[in-house]
Amino acid sequence: MSPRYFACPDCDALFGVPVVHEGERVICPRCRARLFSRRPNFVHRGAALVCAAACFFILANAFPFLTLRADYRESSMLLVGGVSGLEKEGFPVLGALVAVFTLAAPAVLIGALLYVLAPLLRGRRLPWALPLCRAIHEARRWNMVEVFLLESL
């Protein structure tokens, strides 16, 4: 069995995979970049944060996103209403983008994190958890993608 190696993401130095105990950090000796860290109770912390994110996501979609008041009239809009409003006004592509990046992508990401972390609380791993972890890691670069879309306009 050959030893497993990994490369530093900053300077590409090659290292063997170390055993990291709780509370320890692994730092690249060449560029001083943080390679690994293992914080105490990291699974419980992650699961608590994901559960809070799920609750806040539900609340964000249940309450009005925008309220306009003029004289004696008031109009409120939910995030879902913004998608259908854009579609009704003749912007179906923009409505679809808003739906994907404000509704679907966060829901999928929160669901994937719950799928990975909930069984880990009991010391188990479900099928497809490892490829899903890789996909979640790759999705990190797309966080706040709506800001990048606004910048490009």
Secondary structure, DSSP 8 states (H G I E B T S, - for coil): ----EEE-TTT--EEE-----TT-EEE-TTT--EEEE--TTHHHHHHHHHHHHHHHHHHHHHS-SEEEEETTEEEEE-HHHHHHHHHHTT-HHHHHHHHIIIIIHHHHHHHHHHHHHHHHTTT---TTHHHHHHHHHHHGGGTTHHHHHHHH-
